[in-house]
Structures are given as C-alpha cells and as structure tokens.
Amino acid sequence: MKKSYLLWLFLCSIFLIHAQENDPIGQTTEFSAVVINAQTDEPLESVHVVNLNQVVGTITNERGEFSIRATVNDTLYFSYLGFKSQKIRVTNDMFRFTDTKIALTELAYALEEVIVRPYQLTGYLEIDVKNLPINTAYQYSISGLSKSYEAGNKNPSAVTKVLGAILNPADLLRNLFGKRPNQMRKLRLIKEDDEIRDLLASKFDRETLTELLQLEKVDIEDILSNCNFSKSFITTANDLQILDAMSSCYEDYKVLNRKR
C-alpha cells in the first residue's frame, strides 16, 4: 500500500512538472498565428505586428503567418493600410492551439470632392521660386549638444527661447519626461527594432506611437513644442521622424539634468 502511494506521488510530481513546462504563463516564447481579412477570410500579407509590452515587431508572410516573442497577457498591436488597427491580448489558449486566427476589418472611406489648386507657374525659375511656400523655421545649434533646435520664425529672442526651454529647471519638459520614465525608456527599445522603425516610417497619424509609449497625442506635441521643434515639423513629419526627435530631445534633457 505504501509503495502504491509513493508511486502515485511520483507520477503526480512528474505530471505537475510537465504541465509547468508546457504552461506559457510568465514565460517568454514564440507566439504564432495567422492574420486574415474579416470579410473574405483571405490571409493578409505584410501586416505589421508589434508586441507593445516587449517592444518587438514583425510582419506577416504571404500566407498571413507570423511569429513574435510574447508571453501570456502581452498586448499585440496589428496595423495594415486600409484596415482598422487592432489590439489583441495574448491568452493561454492561444499558445495551446496552433490555429489561432486574427481578423482585421477593412476601413470604409467616404470619398469627397477634392479641388486641386496648382501653383501659378510662369516658366521663369527666378519668379516661380519666389512664389513657392518657404519653411521659415530656423534652427540653432548649442555648444555641447549634437542636435540643432528649431525656434520658429527668425527673431532676436529666438536663441533665448531655445536656451530657456532647455536649461530652465521649471520647464514643462521636466514634468513631461520626469513623470513618464518608463515610456521614455521605451524610446531606445523602439529605435533598435527595424520592423517597428519601418512601420513608423510609413505612418503619419501618431496612432502607433501613442500605443507604444502610452502617451496621448497632445503629450507628444507638448514634448516636441518644448523641445523647440517647429509647428510645421510636428504636423508634417512621419512617426519615425517624430520618434527620433523625441529621443534626441530626451537624451539631451538627461545630459543637462545630470549636470545640474
């Protein structure tokens, strides 16, 4: 009887160890699935997939398949041109079953009449150049810092504005960066992932950046404004340019803050 009891305990321990080894909770492993069109059930190629928690990205192949480093409760962000972006939380069942499918829904755009107003060109270069719009945002370099700063229109107080925004301890920049150290640390991780950088280079809506950094769009604009990037740059730059601008400003902020 005692031997049977010991044998039963031994078998139970082996079963528990085996179950723990196959339980992905708390373990980082490769998660695989297929992305399809919700309307047609056809696989979608070149869908960008980003793990918001671990800050890694990948894209789907011609069969809509992808694999990405993930663990249970990580959030995956799916982005594809013409389709609604979607966030999916990884569950235990997604690891246990190999036929997980993620469906994306197409966006419906209402096309409106667009009136194109071309420039009135004369054919004379000297005259036409004067009629083209010019970006009047001037940049200023500060000794000791590797990046230049934009200060809008050229005026006598522009340089003072740049120096004041960076060197003033009470500036809003300190509050924005100081209150969000985790999000700011993600900037470095994002810059190291080529798939995420390729995705950001193709986007201008700040949607992916807000998801990755857990910042509101207005916070991103505030950070760049207080780093003295011009309004034209903030509104026209792609998401990768915005990311690089925020990163350079944050690195300069840390250097200056450390010197204090």
N, C-alpha and C positions, 0 to 999 in steps of 0.2 A: 504493500500500500504506500509505504514511504517512498519507494523507488518510483512508483507511478506518479506520485505528487511532484517529486523532483523533476521528472521528465516533463510533466505538464508545465512547470515553471520555466524550464529551459526553452521549451517550444514557444511559450508566450513571450519570453525576452527576445528571442530571435525574430518573432513576428513584429514586435514593437520597434526593434532596431531597423528592420526592413521598411516599416511604414514611415519612420522618421527620415530615412534616406531618400524615400520617394515623395516626401511631402515638401513642396517648394516654399512653404511659408518661411519667411525670413532668410531664404537662400536666393542668391542671385544666379540665374541660369539663362539659357537662351529660350525665349518665347517665340513660337512660330504660329502664323495664322495666314489667312487669305483675305484680301480686300476685294469686294465686289461692288458692282453698280446695283443699288437697291431696286431700280426699275427693271433692269434687264437680267440681273444675276450674272452678268459677264464680269470676268476679272478685270481689275484696273491696274495698268502698268504705270510705274514712276510716281506712285503715291508716296509722299513724304510721311514718315512715321518717326515721331520724337518721343522719347521717354522723358517726361517733364521732371521726374524725380532724380534720375541718374544723369540727365543731360547728355544723352547719346541719341543718334539718329540713324536712319537707314531709308531705303526706298524699295518699293515692290518690284519684282521682276515681271516678265511678260505674262506670267500666269497669275499675277496678283499676289504672289507669295512673298513673305518677308520673315526675317528672324532678327530679334533685337534683345539685348541684355535687359532683363527685368526680374522683378520679384513680385510676390503677391501684394496687392494694394498699390502698386505703382500706377501712375496715370499715363496712358499713351495718347498722343495728340496726332490726328490724321489730317493732312492738308493736301488738297488736289484742286487744280484750276477748274472752275466751273462746277464744283461740288461744295456742299456745306461742310465746313471743318467740324470735326467731331472728337470728343474726348471719351476714352474708354478706360475704366478701372480694371486692372488685371485681377482675376479671381483664381481661386484654387482649381476650379473645374477647367479653366482654360489651359492649364498645364496638363491635366489628366487626360483630356481629349484632344486628339490631333486634327480634328476637322473644324476648328473654330473659324468662323467667317465674320468679317466686319463689313457692314453695308454702309455705303455713303450715298447721300441723296443729292441729286442734281439741283442746282440753283436755277430758278426761273427769273430771267431778266426781262423787264418791260422796256423795249427799245423806244426811245423818244427821238423826235426830230433834232438833228444836230446841225447848226449853222456854222459853217467854216468861214472864218473871216481871214483871208490871206493878207500878208503884208503887201502894201502898195510899193512894188519894186520898180525902179526906173531903168535898171540895167547899168547904172553907173555905180561902181563899187564905193566911191567916196561918199556918195549921197545915201545909198542904201544902208551902209554900215551905221550911219548916224541915226537912222530910223528904227534900227533893231533895239529891243529892250536890253538893258545892261544891268547885270547884278552889281549893285553898289555896295555890297557888304565888304568891308575892308578887314584884313587880318593883321594881327600884331603878334610879334614874337617876344617872348620874355626870356632873358638870360637864365640858363639853368634848366629850362624846360624844353623838351624835344618837340612839342607841338605848338602850332600857332593858334590864336584865338580870334574869332570873328566878333566884331563890335558894331555891326550895322553901318549906318552912314558915317562918312568921314566928318569928324568934328573935333574941336580942341579937347573935349572931355572924354573922347573915346578910350584913350590909353588909361586914363584914370578909372574909367568904368571897368576895364578889364582887370586891372590890378586890384581894385576894390572888391570885385566879385570873388577873386581867388584868395586874396590874403585876409579878408575880413573874417575873423573867427565867428561872428554872429550871423554870417550869411546863410541864406536858405540852403545852400549846398551842404553845409554841415548837417543840418537837420535831415535832409533827404537821404544822404549817404549813411549818416550815423544811425538812423532808425531802421535801416534795411541792410545790415551787413551780410546776411545770408544771400539775399538777392544779388547784391553787388559781387559777391564771391562767385556766383554762377557765371558772371561775365567771362571769366577766364576759361571755364569749362566749355562754354558755348563756342568760344573762339577756337578751341582746339579740335572741334568736331567738324570735319569737312562737309558731311551731309547736311548738318544744320546751317552751316555757312552758305551752302548752295541754295538752300531753301530761303534763307533770309535775303539773299541777293536778288531773288525773283519777286519779292513781296514789298508792298508799299503801304500796307494798311495797319501796321504795328500790332496786328492780331496775335501773331506767333510770339512776338517779343513780350507782350503783356502776359501771355500764358506761361512762358518760360521763366520770366523774372517775377511774376506775381505782383506786377505794378500796374496801376491804371495808366491809360494813355496820357492823361493830364500830368501824371507824375513824370513820365518820360520827357514831356515837353518842358516841364519846370526844370528838370535836371539840365537839359541842353540849353535852355534860356539862361540859367545861372552859370553855365559854363561858357557863356558868351558866343554861342553859335547863332547865326542869323536866322530870322524867321523864314527866309526863303530856303535855307538849308533844311530846317526842321520839317517843312511842308513838302519838299520835293525829293529828299534823299530816300533811298531804299532802306529796308530794315537792317541790312548788313552795315551800311554806312552809319546808320544811327547807333548800332551796336558798337562799332569801332570808336565812334565819337564819345559815347558814354564811358567806354572802357578807358580811353586815353585820359578823359577828364577825371575819372575815379583814381587812376594811378597817380596823376599829378596831385590830386587832393590828398592822397595818403602820404606822399612825399612831403608836401608842405605842412600837413598836420603833424607829422613826425618831428619836423624841425622845431615846431613850437614846444 
